[in-house]
Amino acid sequence: MVMTYPAVRMPKLKPAHPGEILREDVLPSLKISVVEAARTLGVSRQLLHGVMAGRAGVSADMALRLDELVGNGAQWWLSLQQAFDLYEAEARLRGEIEAIPKLSPV
């Protein structure tokens, strides 16, 4: 007899906002200030602070700039932002999403 066990969906951990990674890991390892990073990236200090505080997302433009600064790929920064945004949307819309019936092709 083969035993089967129902799959248990593990709760998702909230992904880090890319600005948090920039604030906690990237800029300290580069040993540059926010002002210097903003100047090097060609963006305003306010915009960079917004990203680092999680109030602003990493756009395609910012991802390209960050790739040039640290060399880890623009797609990586966009993937971080997308994972964060999807998690936030799922949490916000959970009830509405669960109410949508699944349709299957005939």
Order of alpha helices (4+ residues) and beta strands (2+ residues): alpha-alpha-alpha-alpha-alpha-alpha
